[in-house]
Amino acid sequence: MTAKIKNARVAAAHEGIAELIVQIEYDNGGISEIALDQMATSALMRSCDAGDIEDIKGHSWDKVRDALQVSYNRYQ
């Protein structure tokens, strides 16, 4: 099994810019939170074919990782 998206919420980041806080649940029950900027959030929503943040629940952590790479690579 793999880690899955358990929950997500919108939060204010630096200077009030919105970011998505994604909660990841691991097989052993552990939970961590990852902050996604607008570009990473858009990539995640597309890869999950999500209409809203409720639709990303249950998807693999791999999609979060890939979304973070999309955001990071914009600076390359």
Helices and strands as residue ranges (DSSP letters): E 4-12, G 14-16, E 18-25, E 31-36, H 38-47, G 53-56, H 61-73
